[in-house]
Amino acid sequence: EPTVRTELMEQIPPIAIFLQESRPKFPTAFFEYLMPIVVRYLTDVNNQVRKAGQEALLILLEQDLVAQSDIENKVCPILLDLSAPDSDDEYKVEAVNIICKMASMLSRTTVEHMLLPRFCELCSDGKLFQVRKICAANFGDICNAVGQEATERLLIPKFFELCSDSVWGMRKACAECFMAVSYTTSPEVRRSKLSPLFISLISDTCRWVRQAAFQSLGPFISTFANPSSAGLYIREDGTLSIRPSTQDVNSNSCQPSNNITLIASSTNA
């Protein structure tokens, strides 16, 4: 019964945590018994079971409970197979979603060599706009996961494609993550390539795209600042923050200068 498999999958993370804490007693239990179940349920015929499996996998990765060898030899091959061009549409959408979510939890080498080529292919998926939209919405996270060199060499060309996509929702998603993409590039790429691209979004024919671009304008401009002099930096959670100067910290002012945060959202941008 699918409900039984779903309930079982929800118990996998707490069992894995218990085994981790009791490793001397159960050195190979997770590897031998639990991990194969998680991998198998990623391709289950029932979508609720697959969803539970995906959530369990993300929790396990977040808790650093999955060995690097398991990620590279078991998890990534399954996701690459599910996201292949000839894969079922529903499976492909789920696979690209999980690839984007897990990218920030894996090593840069694993993401760049195993997942990045497929992500670049999915950005140009002409069959499913849902796939391209997931890629656009998570583009900044992928850039952050692979770093500046891979971003400029492989991802920026794909970002240009998505920013000119015929579906306005794609262009809007690109405008919303523009700051994160810009933050990963060099000042020269930011100035010569991303600035003209941003102007095209701010002049878009769709007002929703223009609105999203204007909301990202301030955060995008902030990426041009020198962090050492301006004190602007990006936190891990994606918020734009101000690092207080030494003078502010040492002053007797009652203002909480060390807690100033500018959240790059539609309300405050």
C-alpha positions in Angstrom: 0.0 0.0 0.0 1.4 3.5 -0.9 0.3 4.9 2.5 2.5 2.3 4.2 5.5 3.1 2.1 4.9 6.8 2.7 4.7 6.4 6.5 7.8 4.2 6.4 9.8 6.8 4.5 8.9 9.5 7.0 10.6 7.4 9.7 13.9 7.0 7.8 15.5 10.3 8.9 15.0 9.8 12.7 16.2 6.1 12.4 19.2 7.3 10.5 20.0 9.9 13.1 19.7 7.2 15.8 22.1 5.0 13.9 24.5 7.8 13.4 24.6 8.4 17.2 25.0 4.7 17.8 27.5 4.1 15.0 29.9 1.8 17.1 26.9 -0.6 17.6 25.5 -0.3 14.0 28.4 0.6 11.7 26.9 -0.4 8.4 23.1 -0.5 9.1 22.2 2.7 7.3 24.4 1.9 4.3 23.1 -1.7 3.9 19.4 -1.3 4.8 18.1 2.3 4.8 19.9 4.0 1.9 18.7 1.4 -0.7 15.1 2.1 0.4 15.5 5.8 0.0 17.0 5.4 -3.5 14.4 2.9 -4.6 11.5 5.1 -3.5 12.8 8.0 -5.6 11.4 6.0 -8.6 8.2 4.7 -6.9 5.1 4.5 -9.0 3.1 6.6 -6.5 3.8 10.3 -6.4 3.2 10.6 -2.7 5.8 8.0 -1.9 8.2 9.7 -4.2 7.6 13.0 -2.5 8.2 11.5 0.9 11.4 9.9 -0.4 12.6 13.2 -1.8 11.9 15.0 1.5 13.7 12.2 3.4 16.7 12.5 1.1 17.0 16.2 1.6 16.8 15.8 5.4 19.5 13.2 5.3 21.7 15.4 3.1 21.1 18.4 5.4 22.1 16.4 8.4 25.2 15.1 6.6 24.1 11.5 7.0 24.7 10.3 3.5 28.3 9.3 2.5 29.9 11.0 -0.5 30.2 7.7 -2.2 26.5 7.0 -1.9 25.7 10.5 -3.3 27.9 10.0 -6.3 27.2 6.3 -7.0 23.6 5.9 -6.0 21.7 9.2 -5.7 23.1 11.2 -8.6 22.8 8.4 -11.2 19.1 8.0 -10.3 18.4 11.8 -10.6 20.3 12.0 -13.9 18.3 9.1 -15.3 15.0 10.6 -14.1 15.9 14.0 -15.7 17.0 12.6 -19.0 15.4 14.0 -22.2 13.3 10.9 -22.8 12.1 10.6 -19.2 8.5 10.9 -18.1 7.4 14.5 -17.7 6.3 14.1 -14.1 9.5 12.4 -13.1 11.6 15.0 -14.9 10.0 17.9 -13.1 10.5 16.2 -9.7 14.1 15.3 -10.6 15.2 18.8 -11.6 13.5 20.2 -8.4 15.5 17.8 -6.2 18.7 18.5 -8.1 18.3 22.2 -7.5 17.5 21.8 -3.8 20.3 19.4 -3.0 23.0 21.4 -4.9 23.7 23.6 -1.9 24.2 20.6 0.3 26.8 18.8 -1.9 30.5 19.5 -2.5 31.4 21.9 -5.3 33.2 19.1 -7.2 30.2 16.8 -7.1 27.8 19.5 -8.3 30.1 20.7 -11.1 31.0 17.3 -12.5 27.8 15.3 -12.0 24.9 17.7 -11.9 25.9 20.9 -13.6 25.9 19.5 -17.2 22.4 18.1 -16.8 21.2 21.4 -15.2 22.5 23.3 -18.3 20.6 20.9 -20.5 17.4 21.4 -18.6 17.7 25.2 -18.8 17.1 24.7 -22.6 14.3 22.1 -22.3 12.0 23.0 -25.1 9.3 20.5 -24.1 8.4 21.5 -20.5 8.3 25.1 -19.5 7.9 23.9 -15.9 11.4 22.5 -16.0 12.9 25.7 -17.3 11.0 27.7 -14.6 12.4 25.5 -11.8 15.9 26.1 -13.3 15.3 29.9 -13.5 13.9 30.1 -9.9 16.9 28.2 -8.5 19.6 29.7 -10.8 21.2 31.8 -8.1 21.6 28.8 -5.8 23.3 26.8 -8.6 25.7 29.6 -9.3 26.6 29.8 -5.6 27.1 26.1 -5.4 29.6 25.9 -8.3 31.4 29.2 -7.9 32.6 32.0 -10.2 34.6 30.1 -12.8 31.8 27.6 -13.7 29.2 30.3 -13.4 30.8 32.5 -16.0 31.9 29.7 -18.3 28.7 27.6 -18.3 25.8 29.2 -16.5 25.8 32.8 -17.7 25.0 31.8 -21.4 22.1 29.8 -20.1 21.0 32.7 -17.9 20.9 34.9 -21.0 18.6 32.3 -22.7 16.2 32.2 -19.7 16.1 36.0 -19.5 14.8 36.1 -23.1 12.5 33.1 -22.8 9.1 33.5 -24.5 7.3 32.7 -21.3 7.1 35.8 -19.1 7.2 33.8 -15.9 10.7 32.6 -16.8 11.9 36.2 -17.3 10.3 37.2 -14.0 12.0 34.3 -12.1 15.3 35.5 -13.6 14.7 39.0 -12.4 14.0 37.8 -8.9 17.3 35.9 -8.6 19.4 38.5 -10.4 21.3 39.6 -7.3 22.4 36.1 -6.4 23.7 35.5 -10.0 25.5 38.8 -10.1 27.1 38.3 -6.7 28.8 35.1 -8.0 30.4 36.8 -11.0 33.5 39.0 -11.5 33.1 42.8 -11.6 33.9 42.8 -15.3 31.2 40.3 -16.2 28.8 42.2 -13.9 29.5 45.4 -15.7 29.8 44.3 -19.3 27.2 41.5 -19.5 24.8 41.5 -16.6 24.1 45.3 -16.6 22.8 45.3 -20.2 20.9 42.2 -19.5 19.2 43.7 -16.4 18.3 46.8 -18.5 16.4 44.5 -20.9 14.4 43.0 -18.0 13.6 46.4 -16.6 12.3 47.4 -20.1 10.4 44.2 -20.6 7.1 44.2 -22.3 5.4 42.4 -19.4 4.7 44.6 -16.4 5.2 41.7 -14.0 8.7 41.2 -15.3 9.4 44.9 -15.0 8.0 45.0 -11.5 10.3 42.1 -10.4 13.3 43.8 -12.0 12.7 47.1 -10.3 12.3 45.2 -7.0 15.8 43.6 -7.6 17.4 46.9 -8.7 18.7 47.9 -5.3 20.1 44.5 -4.5 21.7 44.2 -7.9 23.3 47.7 -7.5 24.7 46.6 -4.1 26.7 43.8 -5.8 28.9 46.5 -7.4 29.9 47.8 -4.0 33.3 46.9 -2.5 32.5 44.9 0.6 35.6 46.1 2.4 34.6 49.8 2.1 30.8 49.6 1.8 30.3 46.8 4.4 27.7 45.1 2.2 27.7 41.3 2.1 25.3 38.4 1.3 24.4 36.0 4.0 24.0 32.3 3.5 20.2 32.7 3.6 20.4 35.1 0.6 19.7 38.4 2.5 21.7 41.5 1.9 23.3 42.7 5.1 25.4 45.5 6.4 28.6 44.8 8.4 28.9 47.6 11.0 32.1 49.6 11.0 34.5 49.4 14.0 33.5 53.0 14.9 29.8 52.0 15.1 30.6 49.0 17.3 32.7 50.9 19.7 30.3 53.9 20.0 27.9 54.3 22.8 24.9 54.8 20.5 21.8 53.0 21.5 21.1 52.1 17.8 21.5 48.4 17.1 23.9 49.0 14.2 25.2 45.4 14.3 21.7 44.1 13.4 20.9 46.1 10.3 19.6 43.8 7.6 18.2 44.7 4.2 16.1 41.8 3.0 15.9 41.4 -0.8 12.2 40.9 -0.9 9.3 42.4 -2.8 8.4 44.4 0.3 11.7 46.0 1.3 13.7 46.0 -1.9 
